[in-house]
Amino acid sequence: MIQRAKKKDKHPVMNKPAFWKKDWFIALVISIALLAVSGSAPIVSLERAAYDWGLQSSSEEPSDRIAVIAIDDESLANLGR
């Protein structure tokens, strides 16, 4: 028994997902949501806490070679400038 190959349709029906199921749309919605809450107090507080934690966990002892040099009007008058 010989089976014939089925004819392919010229325009097969593709199951396209709706636009809200596509990756770009999901990324856009997430981006807009993050932008909307980015300036809110809890997000700013969380960002500052994370920054403080990062500095505390990676900081070393300050060097003894650091000097603070203050240049003010009195210092400049003493130098004659």
PyMOL Python script that loads the backbone (N, CA, C, O; Angstrom):
from pymol import cmd

cmd.read_pdbstr("""\
ATOM      1  N   MET A   1       0.833  -1.170   0.000  1.00  0.00           N
ATOM      2  CA  MET A   1       0.000   0.000   0.000  1.00  0.00           C
ATOM      3  C   MET A   1       0.887   1.247   0.000  1.00  0.00           C
ATOM      4  O   MET A   1       1.678   1.441   0.923  1.00  0.00           O
ATOM      5  N   ILE A   2       0.770   2.046  -0.969  1.00  0.00           N
ATOM      6  CA  ILE A   2       1.560   3.267  -1.102  1.00  0.00           C
ATOM      7  C   ILE A   2       0.735   4.437  -0.598  1.00  0.00           C
ATOM      8  O   ILE A   2      -0.408   4.655  -1.000  1.00  0.00           O
ATOM      9  N   GLN A   3       1.365   5.176   0.298  1.00  0.00           N
ATOM     10  CA  GLN A   3       0.657   6.345   0.820  1.00  0.00           C
ATOM     11  C   GLN A   3       1.178   7.586   0.121  1.00  0.00           C
ATOM     12  O   GLN A   3       2.379   7.759  -0.084  1.00  0.00           O
ATOM     13  N   ARG A   4       0.273   8.404  -0.220  1.00  0.00           N
ATOM     14  CA  ARG A   4       0.661   9.649  -0.868  1.00  0.00           C
ATOM     15  C   ARG A   4       0.928  10.720   0.194  1.00  0.00           C
ATOM     16  O   ARG A   4       0.281  10.769   1.240  1.00  0.00           O
ATOM     17  N   ALA A   5       1.878  11.550  -0.110  1.00  0.00           N
ATOM     18  CA  ALA A   5       2.169  12.670   0.793  1.00  0.00           C
ATOM     19  C   ALA A   5       1.033  13.666   0.697  1.00  0.00           C
ATOM     20  O   ALA A   5       0.517  13.956  -0.382  1.00  0.00           O
ATOM     21  N   LYS A   6       0.663  14.176   1.844  1.00  0.00           N
ATOM     22  CA  LYS A   6      -0.410  15.179   1.845  1.00  0.00           C
ATOM     23  C   LYS A   6       0.104  16.473   1.247  1.00  0.00           C
ATOM     24  O   LYS A   6       1.259  16.857   1.434  1.00  0.00           O
ATOM     25  N   LYS A   7      -0.763  17.117   0.539  1.00  0.00           N
ATOM     26  CA  LYS A   7      -0.415  18.397  -0.049  1.00  0.00           C
ATOM     27  C   LYS A   7      -0.298  19.435   1.053  1.00  0.00           C
ATOM     28  O   LYS A   7      -1.140  19.512   1.948  1.00  0.00           O
ATOM     29  N   LYS A   8       0.751  20.227   0.975  1.00  0.00           N
ATOM     30  CA  LYS A   8       0.898  21.300   1.950  1.00  0.00           C
ATOM     31  C   LYS A   8       0.059  22.473   1.501  1.00  0.00           C
ATOM     32  O   LYS A   8      -0.022  22.796   0.316  1.00  0.00           O
ATOM     33  N   ASP A   9      -0.565  23.104   2.483  1.00  0.00           N
ATOM     34  CA  ASP A   9      -1.337  24.304   2.177  1.00  0.00           C
ATOM     35  C   ASP A   9      -0.379  25.440   1.840  1.00  0.00           C
ATOM     36  O   ASP A   9       0.729  25.523   2.370  1.00  0.00           O
ATOM     37  N   LYS A  10      -0.825  26.295   0.962  1.00  0.00           N
ATOM     38  CA  LYS A  10       0.011  27.429   0.609  1.00  0.00           C
ATOM     39  C   LYS A  10       0.185  28.380   1.794  1.00  0.00           C
ATOM     40  O   LYS A  10       1.257  28.954   1.987  1.00  0.00           O
ATOM     41  N   HIS A  11      -0.860  28.538   2.569  1.00  0.00           N
ATOM     42  CA  HIS A  11      -0.832  29.434   3.718  1.00  0.00           C
ATOM     43  C   HIS A  11      -1.331  28.676   4.944  1.00  0.00           C
ATOM     44  O   HIS A  11      -2.504  28.766   5.306  1.00  0.00           O
ATOM     45  N   PRO A  12      -0.445  27.941   5.566  1.00  0.00           N
ATOM     46  CA  PRO A  12      -0.901  27.189   6.735  1.00  0.00           C
ATOM     47  C   PRO A  12      -1.289  28.142   7.870  1.00  0.00           C
ATOM     48  O   PRO A  12      -0.704  29.212   8.035  1.00  0.00           O
ATOM     49  N   VAL A  13      -2.250  27.739   8.612  1.00  0.00           N
ATOM     50  CA  VAL A  13      -2.710  28.553   9.736  1.00  0.00           C
ATOM     51  C   VAL A  13      -1.705  28.402  10.865  1.00  0.00           C
ATOM     52  O   VAL A  13      -1.457  27.302  11.358  1.00  0.00           O
ATOM     53  N   MET A  14      -1.140  29.517  11.259  1.00  0.00           N
ATOM     54  CA  MET A  14      -0.162  29.493  12.331  1.00  0.00           C
ATOM     55  C   MET A  14      -0.847  29.936  13.616  1.00  0.00           C
ATOM     56  O   MET A  14      -1.661  30.859  13.624  1.00  0.00           O
ATOM     57  N   ASN A  15      -0.509  29.280  14.662  1.00  0.00           N
ATOM     58  CA  ASN A  15      -1.063  29.659  15.950  1.00  0.00           C
ATOM     59  C   ASN A  15      -0.196  30.754  16.546  1.00  0.00           C
ATOM     60  O   ASN A  15       0.714  30.483  17.329  1.00  0.00           O
ATOM     61  N   LYS A  16      -0.478  31.961  16.179  1.00  0.00           N
ATOM     62  CA  LYS A  16       0.286  33.093  16.696  1.00  0.00           C
ATOM     63  C   LYS A  16      -0.250  33.443  18.075  1.00  0.00           C
ATOM     64  O   LYS A  16      -1.461  33.551  18.268  1.00  0.00           O
ATOM     65  N   PRO A  17       0.661  33.622  19.040  1.00  0.00           N
ATOM     66  CA  PRO A  17       0.210  34.043  20.354  1.00  0.00           C
ATOM     67  C   PRO A  17      -0.260  35.494  20.293  1.00  0.00           C
ATOM     68  O   PRO A  17       0.214  36.281  19.474  1.00  0.00           O
ATOM     69  N   ALA A  18      -1.185  35.826  21.159  1.00  0.00           N
ATOM     70  CA  ALA A  18      -1.667  37.190  21.221  1.00  0.00           C
ATOM     71  C   ALA A  18      -0.505  38.106  21.602  1.00  0.00           C
ATOM     72  O   ALA A  18       0.463  37.660  22.218  1.00  0.00           O
ATOM     73  N   PHE A  19      -0.600  39.391  21.237  1.00  0.00           N
ATOM     74  CA  PHE A  19       0.531  40.286  21.449  1.00  0.00           C
ATOM     75  C   PHE A  19       0.894  40.433  22.917  1.00  0.00           C
ATOM     76  O   PHE A  19       2.053  40.721  23.216  1.00  0.00           O
ATOM     77  N   TRP A  20      -0.027  40.251  23.842  1.00  0.00           N
ATOM     78  CA  TRP A  20       0.298  40.379  25.267  1.00  0.00           C
ATOM     79  C   TRP A  20       1.032  39.148  25.804  1.00  0.00           C
ATOM     80  O   TRP A  20       1.467  39.141  26.956  1.00  0.00           O
ATOM     81  N   LYS A  21       1.168  38.128  24.992  1.00  0.00           N
ATOM     82  CA  LYS A  21       1.915  36.939  25.392  1.00  0.00           C
ATOM     83  C   LYS A  21       3.318  36.935  24.806  1.00  0.00           C
ATOM     84  O   LYS A  21       4.085  36.002  25.047  1.00  0.00           O
ATOM     85  N   LYS A  22       3.658  37.944  24.055  1.00  0.00           N
ATOM     86  CA  LYS A  22       4.981  37.999  23.440  1.00  0.00           C
ATOM     87  C   LYS A  22       5.985  38.584  24.420  1.00  0.00           C
ATOM     88  O   LYS A  22       5.625  39.339  25.323  1.00  0.00           O
ATOM     89  N   ASP A  23       7.241  38.227  24.231  1.00  0.00           N
ATOM     90  CA  ASP A  23       8.306  38.652  25.136  1.00  0.00           C
ATOM     91  C   ASP A  23       8.455  40.164  25.201  1.00  0.00           C
ATOM     92  O   ASP A  23       8.648  40.713  26.285  1.00  0.00           O
ATOM     93  N   TRP A  24       8.372  40.843  24.076  1.00  0.00           N
ATOM     94  CA  TRP A  24       8.580  42.288  24.072  1.00  0.00           C
ATOM     95  C   TRP A  24       7.510  42.997  24.869  1.00  0.00           C
ATOM     96  O   TRP A  24       7.791  43.996  25.531  1.00  0.00           O
ATOM     97  N   PHE A  25       6.287  42.498  24.818  1.00  0.00           N
ATOM     98  CA  PHE A  25       5.196  43.147  25.550  1.00  0.00           C
ATOM     99  C   PHE A  25       5.361  42.946  27.050  1.00  0.00           C
ATOM    100  O   PHE A  25       5.129  43.867  27.833  1.00  0.00           O
ATOM    101  N   ILE A  26       5.759  41.750  27.447  1.00  0.00           N
ATOM    102  CA  ILE A  26       5.984  41.474  28.871  1.00  0.00           C
ATOM    103  C   ILE A  26       7.127  42.352  29.390  1.00  0.00           C
ATOM    104  O   ILE A  26       7.036  42.898  30.490  1.00  0.00           O
ATOM    105  N   ALA A  27       8.195  42.489  28.611  1.00  0.00           N
ATOM    106  CA  ALA A  27       9.319  43.339  29.008  1.00  0.00           C
ATOM    107  C   ALA A  27       8.893  44.796  29.118  1.00  0.00           C
ATOM    108  O   ALA A  27       9.328  45.505  30.026  1.00  0.00           O
ATOM    109  N   LEU A  28       8.053  45.242  28.208  1.00  0.00           N
ATOM    110  CA  LEU A  28       7.565  46.614  28.245  1.00  0.00           C
ATOM    111  C   LEU A  28       6.720  46.868  29.486  1.00  0.00           C
ATOM    112  O   LEU A  28       6.869  47.902  30.136  1.00  0.00           O
ATOM    113  N   VAL A  29       5.842  45.944  29.815  1.00  0.00           N
ATOM    114  CA  VAL A  29       4.993  46.096  31.003  1.00  0.00           C
ATOM    115  C   VAL A  29       5.837  46.121  32.275  1.00  0.00           C
ATOM    116  O   VAL A  29       5.594  46.938  33.163  1.00  0.00           O
ATOM    117  N   ILE A  30       6.818  45.241  32.367  1.00  0.00           N
ATOM    118  CA  ILE A  30       7.692  45.212  33.547  1.00  0.00           C
ATOM    119  C   ILE A  30       8.494  46.508  33.639  1.00  0.00           C
ATOM    120  O   ILE A  30       8.651  47.058  34.730  1.00  0.00           O
ATOM    121  N   SER A  31       9.002  47.001  32.515  1.00  0.00           N
ATOM    122  CA  SER A  31       9.776  48.242  32.514  1.00  0.00           C
ATOM    123  C   SER A  31       8.933  49.425  32.959  1.00  0.00           C
ATOM    124  O   SER A  31       9.397  50.249  33.747  1.00  0.00           O
ATOM    125  N   ILE A  32       7.717  49.524  32.473  1.00  0.00           N
ATOM    126  CA  ILE A  32       6.831  50.620  32.866  1.00  0.00           C
ATOM    127  C   ILE A  32       6.491  50.525  34.345  1.00  0.00           C
ATOM    128  O   ILE A  32       6.454  51.543  35.035  1.00  0.00           O
ATOM    129  N   ALA A  33       6.243  49.324  34.840  1.00  0.00           N
ATOM    130  CA  ALA A  33       5.937  49.147  36.258  1.00  0.00           C
ATOM    131  C   ALA A  33       7.115  49.556  37.130  1.00  0.00           C
ATOM    132  O   ALA A  33       6.927  50.213  38.153  1.00  0.00           O
ATOM    133  N   LEU A  34       8.324  49.176  36.740  1.00  0.00           N
ATOM    134  CA  LEU A  34       9.511  49.553  37.513  1.00  0.00           C
ATOM    135  C   LEU A  34       9.756  51.057  37.465  1.00  0.00           C
ATOM    136  O   LEU A  34      10.162  51.649  38.465  1.00  0.00           O
ATOM    137  N   LEU A  35       9.519  51.670  36.332  1.00  0.00           N
ATOM    138  CA  LEU A  35       9.668  53.122  36.244  1.00  0.00           C
ATOM    139  C   LEU A  35       8.631  53.843  37.100  1.00  0.00           C
ATOM    140  O   LEU A  35       8.918  54.892  37.677  1.00  0.00           O
ATOM    141  N   ALA A  36       7.440  53.287  37.183  1.00  0.00           N
ATOM    142  CA  ALA A  36       6.380  53.916  37.962  1.00  0.00           C
ATOM    143  C   ALA A  36       6.687  53.911  39.454  1.00  0.00           C
ATOM    144  O   ALA A  36       6.334  54.857  40.158  1.00  0.00           O
ATOM    145  N   VAL A  37       7.339  52.863  39.945  1.00  0.00           N
ATOM    146  CA  VAL A  37       7.615  52.777  41.385  1.00  0.00           C
ATOM    147  C   VAL A  37       9.048  53.157  41.730  1.00  0.00           C
ATOM    148  O   VAL A  37       9.433  53.083  42.897  1.00  0.00           O
ATOM    149  N   SER A  38       9.842  53.561  40.754  1.00  0.00           N
ATOM    150  CA  SER A  38      11.259  53.815  41.015  1.00  0.00           C
ATOM    151  C   SER A  38      11.499  54.992  41.947  1.00  0.00           C
ATOM    152  O   SER A  38      12.512  55.012  42.646  1.00  0.00           O
ATOM    153  N   GLY A  39      10.625  55.948  41.980  1.00  0.00           N
ATOM    154  CA  GLY A  39      10.821  57.103  42.842  1.00  0.00           C
ATOM    155  C   GLY A  39      10.089  57.011  44.157  1.00  0.00           C
ATOM    156  O   GLY A  39      10.124  57.956  44.945  1.00  0.00           O
ATOM    157  N   SER A  40       9.429  55.909  44.416  1.00  0.00           N
ATOM    158  CA  SER A  40       8.654  55.788  45.646  1.00  0.00           C
ATOM    159  C   SER A  40       9.571  55.590  46.846  1.00  0.00           C
ATOM    160  O   SER A  40      10.698  55.116  46.706  1.00  0.00           O
ATOM    161  N   ALA A  41       9.085  55.953  48.014  1.00  0.00           N
ATOM    162  CA  ALA A  41       9.883  55.908  49.246  1.00  0.00           C
ATOM    163  C   ALA A  41      10.413  54.505  49.563  1.00  0.00           C
ATOM    164  O   ALA A  41      11.586  54.385  49.917  1.00  0.00           O
ATOM    165  N   PRO A  42       9.613  53.442  49.456  1.00  0.00           N
ATOM    166  CA  PRO A  42      10.165  52.117  49.775  1.00  0.00           C
ATOM    167  C   PRO A  42      11.303  51.702  48.846  1.00  0.00           C
ATOM    168  O   PRO A  42      12.262  51.070  49.290  1.00  0.00           O
ATOM    169  N   ILE A  43      11.210  52.044  47.585  1.00  0.00           N
ATOM    170  CA  ILE A  43      12.256  51.674  46.628  1.00  0.00           C
ATOM    171  C   ILE A  43      13.531  52.465  46.915  1.00  0.00           C
ATOM    172  O   ILE A  43      14.628  51.906  46.879  1.00  0.00           O
ATOM    173  N   VAL A  44      13.394  53.762  47.200  1.00  0.00           N
ATOM    174  CA  VAL A  44      14.559  54.589  47.503  1.00  0.00           C
ATOM    175  C   VAL A  44      15.216  54.100  48.786  1.00  0.00           C
ATOM    176  O   VAL A  44      16.442  54.025  48.870  1.00  0.00           O
ATOM    177  N   SER A  45      14.409  53.770  49.778  1.00  0.00           N
ATOM    178  CA  SER A  45      14.939  53.264  51.042  1.00  0.00           C
ATOM    179  C   SER A  45      15.673  51.942  50.835  1.00  0.00           C
ATOM    180  O   SER A  45      16.746  51.730  51.400  1.00  0.00           O
ATOM    181  N   LEU A  46      15.103  51.068  50.037  1.00  0.00           N
ATOM    182  CA  LEU A  46      15.738  49.784  49.742  1.00  0.00           C
ATOM    183  C   LEU A  46      17.053  49.988  48.992  1.00  0.00           C
ATOM    184  O   LEU A  46      18.038  49.297  49.253  1.00  0.00           O
ATOM    185  N   GLU A  47      17.063  50.936  48.063  1.00  0.00           N
ATOM    186  CA  GLU A  47      18.280  51.221  47.298  1.00  0.00           C
ATOM    187  C   GLU A  47      19.379  51.743  48.223  1.00  0.00           C
ATOM    188  O   GLU A  47      20.532  51.327  48.109  1.00  0.00           O
ATOM    189  N   ARG A  48      19.035  52.640  49.126  1.00  0.00           N
ATOM    190  CA  ARG A  48      20.034  53.182  50.052  1.00  0.00           C
ATOM    191  C   ARG A  48      20.555  52.102  51.000  1.00  0.00           C
ATOM    192  O   ARG A  48      21.749  52.056  51.296  1.00  0.00           O
ATOM    193  N   ALA A  49      19.665  51.238  51.471  1.00  0.00           N
ATOM    194  CA  ALA A  49      20.093  50.159  52.358  1.00  0.00           C
ATOM    195  C   ALA A  49      21.040  49.206  51.631  1.00  0.00           C
ATOM    196  O   ALA A  49      22.037  48.766  52.203  1.00  0.00           O
ATOM    197  N   ALA A  50      20.735  48.890  50.383  1.00  0.00           N
ATOM    198  CA  ALA A  50      21.595  48.007  49.598  1.00  0.00           C
ATOM    199  C   ALA A  50      22.946  48.661  49.341  1.00  0.00           C
ATOM    200  O   ALA A  50      23.973  47.984  49.377  1.00  0.00           O
ATOM    201  N   TYR A  51      22.963  49.957  49.084  1.00  0.00           N
ATOM    202  CA  TYR A  51      24.215  50.678  48.852  1.00  0.00           C
ATOM    203  C   TYR A  51      25.059  50.695  50.121  1.00  0.00           C
ATOM    204  O   TYR A  51      26.264  50.450  50.074  1.00  0.00           O
ATOM    205  N   ASP A  52      24.423  50.986  51.257  1.00  0.00           N
ATOM    206  CA  ASP A  52      25.147  50.988  52.536  1.00  0.00           C
ATOM    207  C   ASP A  52      25.727  49.610  52.841  1.00  0.00           C
ATOM    208  O   ASP A  52      26.879  49.500  53.261  1.00  0.00           O
ATOM    209  N   TRP A  53      24.941  48.570  52.633  1.00  0.00           N
ATOM    210  CA  TRP A  53      25.415  47.209  52.883  1.00  0.00           C
ATOM    211  C   TRP A  53      26.596  46.878  51.983  1.00  0.00           C
ATOM    212  O   TRP A  53      27.566  46.263  52.428  1.00  0.00           O
ATOM    213  N   GLY A  54      26.517  47.282  50.725  1.00  0.00           N
ATOM    214  CA  GLY A  54      27.600  47.017  49.786  1.00  0.00           C
ATOM    215  C   GLY A  54      28.882  47.716  50.196  1.00  0.00           C
ATOM    216  O   GLY A  54      29.962  47.133  50.098  1.00  0.00           O
ATOM    217  N   LEU A  55      28.781  48.958  50.655  1.00  0.00           N
ATOM    218  CA  LEU A  55      29.974  49.677  51.094  1.00  0.00           C
ATOM    219  C   LEU A  55      30.557  49.074  52.361  1.00  0.00           C
ATOM    220  O   LEU A  55      31.776  48.960  52.490  1.00  0.00           O
ATOM    221  N   GLN A  56      29.710  48.693  53.286  1.00  0.00           N
ATOM    222  CA  GLN A  56      30.191  48.115  54.536  1.00  0.00           C
ATOM    223  C   GLN A  56      30.854  46.761  54.313  1.00  0.00           C
ATOM    224  O   GLN A  56      31.829  46.427  54.985  1.00  0.00           O
ATOM    225  N   SER A  57      30.335  45.994  53.386  1.00  0.00           N
ATOM    226  CA  SER A  57      30.886  44.653  53.173  1.00  0.00           C
ATOM    227  C   SER A  57      32.165  44.666  52.360  1.00  0.00           C
ATOM    228  O   SER A  57      32.924  43.698  52.400  1.00  0.00           O
ATOM    229  N   SER A  58      32.422  45.731  51.627  1.00  0.00           N
ATOM    230  CA  SER A  58      33.607  45.744  50.775  1.00  0.00           C
ATOM    231  C   SER A  58      34.644  46.782  51.180  1.00  0.00           C
ATOM    232  O   SER A  58      35.705  46.858  50.561  1.00  0.00           O
ATOM    233  N   SER A  59      34.369  47.572  52.188  1.00  0.00           N
ATOM    234  CA  SER A  59      35.306  48.640  52.526  1.00  0.00           C
ATOM    235  C   SER A  59      36.467  48.109  53.362  1.00  0.00           C
ATOM    236  O   SER A  59      36.333  47.130  54.096  1.00  0.00           O
ATOM    237  N   GLU A  60      37.592  48.773  53.232  1.00  0.00           N
ATOM    238  CA  GLU A  60      38.788  48.439  53.982  1.00  0.00           C
ATOM    239  C   GLU A  60      39.057  49.568  54.971  1.00  0.00           C
ATOM    240  O   GLU A  60      38.390  50.602  54.957  1.00  0.00           O
ATOM    241  N   GLU A  61      40.028  49.350  55.811  1.00  0.00           N
ATOM    242  CA  GLU A  61      40.420  50.396  56.750  1.00  0.00           C
ATOM    243  C   GLU A  61      41.000  51.566  55.965  1.00  0.00           C
ATOM    244  O   GLU A  61      41.723  51.360  54.990  1.00  0.00           O
ATOM    245  N   PRO A  62      40.687  52.801  56.384  1.00  0.00           N
ATOM    246  CA  PRO A  62      41.237  53.950  55.662  1.00  0.00           C
ATOM    247  C   PRO A  62      42.749  54.035  55.828  1.00  0.00           C
ATOM    248  O   PRO A  62      43.300  53.636  56.853  1.00  0.00           O
ATOM    249  N   SER A  63      43.389  54.549  54.827  1.00  0.00           N
ATOM    250  CA  SER A  63      44.836  54.662  54.823  1.00  0.00           C
ATOM    251  C   SER A  63      45.288  55.815  55.722  1.00  0.00           C
ATOM    252  O   SER A  63      44.574  56.807  55.874  1.00  0.00           O
ATOM    253  N   ASP A  64      46.459  55.682  56.306  1.00  0.00           N
ATOM    254  CA  ASP A  64      47.032  56.752  57.113  1.00  0.00           C
ATOM    255  C   ASP A  64      47.640  57.843  56.232  1.00  0.00           C
ATOM    256  O   ASP A  64      48.025  58.899  56.736  1.00  0.00           O
ATOM    257  N   ARG A  65      47.727  57.610  54.976  1.00  0.00           N
ATOM    258  CA  ARG A  65      48.347  58.550  54.043  1.00  0.00           C
ATOM    259  C   ARG A  65      47.386  59.622  53.556  1.00  0.00           C
ATOM    260  O   ARG A  65      47.753  60.417  52.690  1.00  0.00           O
ATOM    261  N   ILE A  66      46.182  59.671  54.076  1.00  0.00           N
ATOM    262  CA  ILE A  66      45.189  60.654  53.650  1.00  0.00           C
ATOM    263  C   ILE A  66      45.388  61.936  54.447  1.00  0.00           C
ATOM    264  O   ILE A  66      45.526  61.899  55.669  1.00  0.00           O
ATOM    265  N   ALA A  67      45.402  63.064  53.756  1.00  0.00           N
ATOM    266  CA  ALA A  67      45.539  64.368  54.402  1.00  0.00           C
ATOM    267  C   ALA A  67      44.413  65.272  53.923  1.00  0.00           C
ATOM    268  O   ALA A  67      44.055  65.261  52.746  1.00  0.00           O
ATOM    269  N   VAL A  68      43.860  66.053  54.842  1.00  0.00           N
ATOM    270  CA  VAL A  68      42.822  67.018  54.498  1.00  0.00           C
ATOM    271  C   VAL A  68      43.492  68.381  54.402  1.00  0.00           C
ATOM    272  O   VAL A  68      44.100  68.855  55.362  1.00  0.00           O
ATOM    273  N   ILE A  69      43.376  68.995  53.254  1.00  0.00           N
ATOM    274  CA  ILE A  69      43.991  70.299  53.016  1.00  0.00           C
ATOM    275  C   ILE A  69      42.876  71.313  52.835  1.00  0.00           C
ATOM    276  O   ILE A  69      42.087  71.230  51.895  1.00  0.00           O
ATOM    277  N   ALA A  70      42.823  72.270  53.751  1.00  0.00           N
ATOM    278  CA  ALA A  70      41.793  73.304  53.695  1.00  0.00           C
ATOM    279  C   ALA A  70      42.386  74.579  53.121  1.00  0.00           C
ATOM    280  O   ALA A  70      43.394  75.081  53.619  1.00  0.00           O
ATOM    281  N   ILE A  71      41.777  75.091  52.097  1.00  0.00           N
ATOM    282  CA  ILE A  71      42.223  76.354  51.501  1.00  0.00           C
ATOM    283  C   ILE A  71      41.090  77.356  51.703  1.00  0.00           C
ATOM    284  O   ILE A  71      40.011  77.225  51.127  1.00  0.00           O
ATOM    285  N   ASP A  72      41.358  78.345  52.523  1.00  0.00           N
ATOM    286  CA  ASP A  72      40.365  79.379  52.788  1.00  0.00           C
ATOM    287  C   ASP A  72      41.018  80.738  52.569  1.00  0.00           C
ATOM    288  O   ASP A  72      42.196  80.832  52.225  1.00  0.00           O
ATOM    289  N   ASP A  73      40.235  81.778  52.773  1.00  0.00           N
ATOM    290  CA  ASP A  73      40.735  83.132  52.525  1.00  0.00           C
ATOM    291  C   ASP A  73      41.908  83.478  53.441  1.00  0.00           C
ATOM    292  O   ASP A  73      42.854  84.132  53.001  1.00  0.00           O
ATOM    293  N   GLU A  74      41.865  83.058  54.693  1.00  0.00           N
ATOM    294  CA  GLU A  74      42.952  83.352  55.634  1.00  0.00           C
ATOM    295  C   GLU A  74      44.256  82.697  55.175  1.00  0.00           C
ATOM    296  O   GLU A  74      45.321  83.312  55.235  1.00  0.00           O
ATOM    297  N   SER A  75      44.167  81.457  54.722  1.00  0.00           N
ATOM    298  CA  SER A  75      45.356  80.759  54.226  1.00  0.00           C
ATOM    299  C   SER A  75      45.928  81.458  53.005  1.00  0.00           C
ATOM    300  O   SER A  75      47.145  81.599  52.884  1.00  0.00           O
ATOM    301  N   LEU A  76      45.066  81.897  52.104  1.00  0.00           N
ATOM    302  CA  LEU A  76      45.533  82.590  50.919  1.00  0.00           C
ATOM    303  C   LEU A  76      46.162  83.934  51.274  1.00  0.00           C
ATOM    304  O   LEU A  76      47.144  84.333  50.648  1.00  0.00           O
ATOM    305  N   ALA A  77      45.611  84.649  52.277  1.00  0.00           N
ATOM    306  CA  ALA A  77      46.180  85.930  52.705  1.00  0.00           C
ATOM    307  C   ALA A  77      47.560  85.712  53.333  1.00  0.00           C
ATOM    308  O   ALA A  77      48.457  86.534  53.144  1.00  0.00           O
ATOM    309  N   ASN A  78      47.740  84.623  54.072  1.00  0.00           N
ATOM    310  CA  ASN A  78      49.034  84.329  54.664  1.00  0.00           C
ATOM    311  C   ASN A  78      50.076  84.027  53.589  1.00  0.00           C
ATOM    312  O   ASN A  78      51.253  84.337  53.772  1.00  0.00           O
ATOM    313  N   LEU A  79      49.671  83.441  52.498  1.00  0.00           N
ATOM    314  CA  LEU A  79      50.593  83.127  51.419  1.00  0.00           C
ATOM    315  C   LEU A  79      50.861  84.337  50.518  1.00  0.00           C
ATOM    316  O   LEU A  79      51.803  84.318  49.726  1.00  0.00           O
ATOM    317  N   GLY A  80      50.042  85.385  50.634  1.00  0.00           N
ATOM    318  CA  GLY A  80      50.233  86.589  49.850  1.00  0.00           C
ATOM    319  C   GLY A  80      49.578  86.536  48.482  1.00  0.00           C
ATOM    320  O   GLY A  80      50.031  87.207  47.555  1.00  0.00           O
ATOM    321  N   ARG A  81      48.564  85.785  48.345  1.00  0.00           N
ATOM    322  CA  ARG A  81      47.879  85.744  47.057  1.00  0.00           C
ATOM    323  C   ARG A  81      46.512  86.348  47.147  1.00  0.00           C
ATOM    324  O   ARG A  81      45.792  86.398  46.150  1.00  0.00           O
TER     325      ARG A  81
END
""", "prot")
cmd.dss("prot")
cmd.show_as("cartoon", "prot")
cmd.util.cbc("prot")
cmd.orient("prot")
